[in-house]
Amino acid sequence: MTNINKRYLPVEEIPPALSLKQIGYHFGGGHQQGADYLAIADTSLSVAGGEFVSVVGPTGCGKSTLLNLAAGLLMPTAGEVQVFGQRLSGLNTRAGYMFQNEVLLPWRTASENILLGLQYRGVDKQSQRQQARYWLARVGLTAFADCYPHQLSGGMRKRVALAQMLILDPDIILMDEPFSSLDIQTRYLMENELLALWEAKKKAVLFITHDLDEAIALSDRVIVLSAGPASHPVGEFSINLPRPRDVNEIRHQPQFIALHAAIWDVLRNEVLTGYQQQQQRG
Ligand SMILES: Nc1ncnc2c1ncn2[C@@H]1O[C@H](COP(=O)(O)OP(=O)(O)OP(=O)(O)O)[C@@H](O)[C@H]1O
C-alpha cells in the first residue's frame, strides 16, 4: 500500500504565486546600456494563486520594468522576486508571457505557432497536434489552423498568441498591455475570452495596463504605481465586482463607476506628475 503522507499547509502559510519583496531597479550604473535611471524603488506586491491583479500607472512609470522583473528577464538591483516562495534567480519558468506586440513566426501557420512551446519541450508530435487542435478550438480558430499570421486579423493573432502561452499551462500569467493595439470591440471580445479562460483554470495573473477601465473590469485587485523616478505603489484597491463578468456591461454598474472614481483620484496626480517629469527629461 502506498504511504500517503502529505502535509497540507494552513492557508496563511501558502506562499503567493508571485511576490516582489522591496524590489528596486536601477538602469545604468555602469554595467548596462542606457541612461542612469532609478525606475523602481521599494516596491512590494504579491499575487496569490488564482488571483487576477492589474497594475496601472502613468506612461513611463515602470510598469513593463516591473513585469520584466517578475518574468526574470531583469534581475532586481534591490530586494528579491519570489515564485511560490522560492527566490527567483533566472528566467521565471513557472510563468507564461504575453506582450504588447505578439511575436508569431510569420513562416508558421496558426497551428504551428501554437505548438511551438511544446516542440521546444520535446513533447511527441501526436500530442503536440492534439493539444494544438484543442487550443485552436478554445480560442475559436479551428477554421484558421492552416493560415499564416499575415492571413489573420489583429484579434485572431492575439488569440493565437494567447493559445501559444496557455498550451504550456503556466502557473503564472504575465501580460503587458496585450490588447492595447486592438480596436475597442475586438478588445472587449478578447478581454471576455481571457476572463473565461482564466475562470476555467484560475491561474495567477499579473496584468499591466494604462487603461483603468480594463484593469477594473478584469481584476480582483488593482495596484496604482506612482510616476517615476523611483516608482512604487501608491494605492491598492480590491475589486469586489461579481463574477462572471462581461467587461462591457460591468462598466455601467454603479459599483464600477464608484471604484473608477476612487482609483482615478489617486492615479490622476501621478499622471500629471509623470507628464511634467517626462517634459523635463525630454
Ligand atoms: N535601458 C534603459 N535605460 C535607462 N532608462 C530606461 C531604460 N529602459 C527604460 N528606461 C526608463 O525606465 C522607465 C520605466 O520604463 P517602462 O518601460 O518600464 O515604463 P512603462 O510604465 O511600462 O511605460 P509605458 O506606459 O510607456 O509602456 C522609463 O522612464 C524609461 O525611460
PDBQT file of the ligand as one rigid body, heavy atoms in Angstrom, charges set to zero:
ROOT
HETATM    1  N1  LIG A 301      17.552  50.826 -20.859  1.00  0.00    +0.000 N 
HETATM    2  C1  LIG A 301      17.094  51.870 -20.177  1.00  0.00    +0.000 A 
HETATM    3  N2  LIG A 301      17.960  52.787 -19.679  1.00  0.00    +0.000 NA
HETATM    4  C2  LIG A 301      17.517  53.837 -18.969  1.00  0.00    +0.000 A 
HETATM    5  N3  LIG A 301      16.219  54.072 -18.678  1.00  0.00    +0.000 NA
HETATM    6  C3  LIG A 301      15.331  53.204 -19.163  1.00  0.00    +0.000 A 
HETATM    7  C4  LIG A 301      15.703  52.057 -19.932  1.00  0.00    +0.000 A 
HETATM    8  N4  LIG A 301      14.585  51.366 -20.249  1.00  0.00    +0.000 NA
HETATM    9  C5  LIG A 301      13.559  52.061 -19.709  1.00  0.00    +0.000 A 
HETATM   10  N5  LIG A 301      14.004  53.139 -19.048  1.00  0.00    +0.000 N 
HETATM   11  C6  LIG A 301      13.200  54.140 -18.335  1.00  0.00    +0.000 C 
HETATM   12  O1  LIG A 301      12.562  53.480 -17.256  1.00  0.00    +0.000 OA
HETATM   13  C7  LIG A 301      11.267  53.999 -17.067  1.00  0.00    +0.000 C 
HETATM   14  C8  LIG A 301      10.273  52.876 -16.988  1.00  0.00    +0.000 C 
HETATM   15  O2  LIG A 301      10.123  52.278 -18.274  1.00  0.00    +0.000 OA
HETATM   16  P1  LIG A 301       8.962  51.239 -18.534  1.00  0.00    +0.000 P 
HETATM   17  O3  LIG A 301       9.037  50.841 -19.967  1.00  0.00    +0.000 OA
HETATM   18  O4  LIG A 301       9.026  50.181 -17.516  1.00  0.00    +0.000 OA
HETATM   19  O5  LIG A 301       7.680  52.141 -18.272  1.00  0.00    +0.000 OA
HETATM   20  P2  LIG A 301       6.149  51.825 -18.587  1.00  0.00    +0.000 P 
HETATM   21  O6  LIG A 301       5.370  52.307 -17.424  1.00  0.00    +0.000 OA
HETATM   22  O7  LIG A 301       5.990  50.403 -18.973  1.00  0.00    +0.000 OA
HETATM   23  O8  LIG A 301       5.913  52.750 -19.866  1.00  0.00    +0.000 OA
HETATM   24  P3  LIG A 301       4.663  52.791 -20.894  1.00  0.00    +0.000 P 
HETATM   25  O9  LIG A 301       3.456  53.122 -20.099  1.00  0.00    +0.000 OA
HETATM   26  O10 LIG A 301       5.028  53.918 -21.814  1.00  0.00    +0.000 OA
HETATM   27  O11 LIG A 301       4.613  51.461 -21.571  1.00  0.00    +0.000 OA
HETATM   28  C9  LIG A 301      11.005  54.964 -18.219  1.00  0.00    +0.000 C 
HETATM   29  O12 LIG A 301      11.088  56.270 -17.718  1.00  0.00    +0.000 OA
HETATM   30  C10 LIG A 301      12.092  54.682 -19.216  1.00  0.00    +0.000 C 
HETATM   31  O13 LIG A 301      12.506  55.872 -19.855  1.00  0.00    +0.000 OA
ENDROOT
TORSDOF 0
